[in-house]
Amino acid sequence: MTPATSHDTDHAARERPVACITGASRRVNIGSAVARKFAVTGWDVALTYWRPYDTRMPWGSTPAEIDELVSELQSLGASVAAIEADLENPEAAAQVISETVEQLGPVRALILSHCESVDSAIHDTTVESFDRHFAVNARASWLLIKAFAEQFAEPQGSGRIVALTSDHCAFNLPYGASKGALDRIVIAAAAELASQGITANVVNPGATDTGWMTDQQLIDVAASTFGARVGVPTDVANLVAFLCSHDGGWVNGQLLYSNGGRTST
């Protein structure tokens, strides 16, 4: 894990709240869209990324993208910390929160948008892959929530946790199963951390166009939504921003869908 860029370290004078957003490794994904939304609405942001994961994925790793995203967020007025973190390592979560606090100040919102996602079914999932999915998607999320709550002083109030989940399980077994565990962890946090003034919710964005869908998938997904279009990262970012706002504080312990009504048919 290595810290990257910090901009305008006088965060105390600026009085901007700080959000830690995991899994913002590319300019076109949900994590980066959330980061942009937070930057323009007055937050400073810490981003985590892990290049070896992107290297294993079809889209590959483009090291310049994280620097470009940092520069873009800075141009929107945010102080930014970019932290490379292998969340499979059980020590990484606490280090992410610690580095965020050191570079930007106390964290008021934790957005869990990282994941391990490799398609496999019951018959061909390996034990190694199954364990990695649970380490990254479930265990790291628990440890990040724990570290977030431990640095969150009760008098602050208005703490926010939002995690991104999925209900895709068939032929994506370890991903779906580990996301199910994530859901339960976050719902538990809503009850257990309420006395600290922290809310916790889960958002299921459904199929979102971040560059991974084929032309036929884009057509099929659009046809399955009430709005006859495919969801985009800003759709999710708008809901996450609301949940982390003052107005969203009464929404707690919920699993919300932001998918154009796709599950309603």
Secondary structure as the mmCIF struct_conf table of DSSP 4:
data_model
#
loop_
_struct_conf.conf_type_id
_struct_conf.id
_struct_conf.beg_label_comp_id
_struct_conf.beg_label_asym_id
_struct_conf.beg_label_seq_id
_struct_conf.end_label_comp_id
_struct_conf.end_label_asym_id
_struct_conf.end_label_seq_id
STRN STRN1 THR A 2 PRO A 3
HELX_RH_AL_P HELX_RH_AL_P1 HIS A 11 ARG A 14
TURN_TY1_P TURN_TY1_P1 GLU A 15 GLU A 15
STRN STRN2 VAL A 18 THR A 22
BEND BEND1 ARG A 26 ASN A 29
HELX_RH_AL_P HELX_RH_AL_P2 ILE A 30 VAL A 40
TURN_TY1_P TURN_TY1_P2 THR A 41 GLY A 42
STRN STRN3 ASP A 44 TYR A 49
HELX_RH_AL_P HELX_RH_AL_P3 ARG A 51 ARG A 56
BEND BEND2 MET A 57 MET A 57
TURN_TY1_P TURN_TY1_P3 PRO A 58 TRP A 59
TURN_TY1_P TURN_TY1_P4 PRO A 63 PRO A 63
HELX_RH_AL_P HELX_RH_AL_P4 ALA A 64 SER A 75
TURN_TY1_P TURN_TY1_P5 LEU A 76 GLY A 77
STRN STRN4 VAL A 80 GLU A 84
TURN_TY1_P TURN_TY1_P6 LEU A 87 GLU A 88
BEND BEND3 ASN A 89 ASN A 89
TURN_TY1_P TURN_TY1_P7 PRO A 90 GLU A 91
HELX_RH_AL_P HELX_RH_AL_P5 ALA A 92 LEU A 104
BEND BEND4 PRO A 106 PRO A 106
STRN STRN5 VAL A 107 LEU A 112
TURN_TY1_P TURN_TY1_P8 ILE A 122 ASP A 124
HELX_RH_AL_P HELX_RH_AL_P6 VAL A 127 HIS A 133
HELX_RH_PI_P HELX_RH_PI_P1 PHE A 134 ARG A 139
HELX_RH_AL_P HELX_RH_AL_P7 ALA A 140 GLU A 150
TURN_TY1_P TURN_TY1_P9 GLN A 151 GLN A 151
HELX_RH_3T_P HELX_RH_3T_P1 GLU A 154 GLN A 156
STRN STRN6 GLY A 159 LEU A 164
TURN_TY1_P TURN_TY1_P10 ALA A 170 PHE A 171
HELX_RH_AL_P HELX_RH_AL_P8 LEU A 173 GLU A 192
TURN_TY1_P TURN_TY1_P11 LEU A 193 LEU A 193
HELX_RH_3T_P HELX_RH_3T_P2 ALA A 194 GLN A 196
TURN_TY1_P TURN_TY1_P12 GLY A 197 GLY A 197
STRN STRN7 ILE A 198 ASN A 204
BEND BEND5 ALA A 207 ALA A 207
STRN STRN8 THR A 208 THR A 208
BEND BEND6 THR A 210 GLY A 211
HELX_RH_AL_P HELX_RH_AL_P9 ASP A 215 ALA A 223
TURN_TY1_P TURN_TY1_P13 SER A 224 SER A 224
BEND BEND7 THR A 225 THR A 225
TURN_TY1_P TURN_TY1_P14 PHE A 226 GLY A 227
BEND BEND8 ALA A 228 ARG A 229
STRN STRN9 GLY A 231 GLY A 231
HELX_RH_AL_P HELX_RH_AL_P10 PRO A 233 LEU A 243
TURN_TY1_P TURN_TY1_P15 CYS A 244 CYS A 244
BEND BEND9 SER A 245 HIS A 246
TURN_TY1_P TURN_TY1_P16 ASP A 247 TRP A 250
BEND BEND10 GLY A 253 GLY A 253
STRN STRN10 LEU A 255 TYR A 257
BEND BEND11 ASN A 259 ASN A 259
TURN_TY1_P TURN_TY1_P17 GLY A 260 GLY A 261
HELX_RH_3T_P HELX_RH_3T_P3 ARG A 262 SER A 264
#
